[in-house]
Amino acid sequence: MNGGSPRHDLADAELAQSGARRIGYSERSMPLLEALAHRFSVERPFDGMTIAACLHVTAETAVLARVLVAGGAQVALAASNPLSTQDDIAAALAATGDVAVFARAGVDRRTYYEHIALALGAWGASGPDLVIDDGGDLVNTLHERLPRGGAVTTGGTIPPRPPLRTGGLPVPPSPPGPLTRTPLGGCEGTTTGVLRLRRMAAEGALAFPVIAASDTPAKRLVDNTHGTGQSVIDGLLRASGILLAGKTVVVAGFGSCGTGIAECARGLGARVLITEVDPVRALDAVLRGFRVLTLHEAAPLGEVFITATGSAEVITAEHMAVMRDGAILANAGHFDVEIDVRALESLAVVTHTGVRPHTDAYELPDGRRLLLLAEGRVVNLVAAEGHPPEVMDLAFGIEALALAWLAGNAEKLVSDVHPVPPDIDAEAARLVLAGLGAEIDSLTPAQRAYLASWRLGS
Ligand code: ADE
């Protein structure tokens, strides 16, 4: 690392013990990452390489960081959301001495971007060899620092920084100037981030190859559908404390995440209404027995609203104007742009913050109250702990395998968004199945021949 030893920006280094206990607990449910740690410690795919990561700072992320370190990498980590950081995990990871950690819960936007800049600058001006991102903020910030930079903006200039609290650890260096080297490649784990990268690539602004790890069939099924489905309902229930059975829940967006949320809510007895802009997804929802309607129609009906569109300005003042008293608003999308929180703030005559942890009540002129969870940020990571370790085992397993593949192959790839090589997806699923003790069949030679031939019919 720059100057020899890792540097950090933490809320409280004293929390390391509690963090280490929680990492150990999650680790036991992450057999794929455990297997990869063993394999990587022998194969050393990242020997001598540096990896800058921008991920939610959770116990599961700590397990991934250890796998990368086992593979020979030097790792610097910044948080991918200011509210999802678990300070004890950040402290525990920093205490290992192997990872530079720049993450404190609740930091403002400026410090959030500073932390990303610090992770990118952990090795001075040469920057990292590889990056792993969750939402695209690290890749975006990195492009601003590349020699030909300026192609992409993060939406504003970063104002001057306040003094950093380091929990007794060394004060990190100032954010670096321009980077002198383009990374070999990167990996992005969210649909939102991949959409951003595709827009960059389409404009010719992407300077290195990135693997879209959110796009594999295994990841979509396990992470987007089951992981998001369960953890969003977990966040909703922790924050609101409501009984979901019998409630009318409106899910905006029926992609793989919205599908999981809708199915989980229905499983707990909610009456679920779906809003969509895509006719095929809407048809899927109808055929699964959900009622599909416009958000305008759903607004006066819903008792709970959950956005999962990846788009912006989904729930607006127009919808808030006709919502029921006590309606709960939560966002499951990566960025806090799906619910128009500014509109809610300006409609409200009084705001009661913290009526429960992660729940604010907005009182409107006509006496109705609308309840906003997690400030409109991604509710499963802010009000709960994100996906369970079993889910992140597969998601991060795919990313670790993709990064290891990239370490050896990036130079052959053009600067674009690339799919995860299909055998990596299958390998990850196979290893998870093995960990679960589930065996599957193999094709017989006759079946292989049949499937390979166009001549054989009935
Ligand atoms: N994204 C969703 N859940 C997560 C978790 N538990 N850790 C890291 N990233 C996540």
Boltz pocket constraint, residues with backbone or C-beta under 6 A from the ligand:
constraints:
  - pocket:
      binder: B
      contacts: [[A, 55], [A, 56], [A, 57], [A, 58], [A, 59], [A, 60], [A, 61], [A, 381], [A, 385], [A, 386], [A, 387], [A, 388], [A, 389], [A, 392]]
      max_distance: 6.0
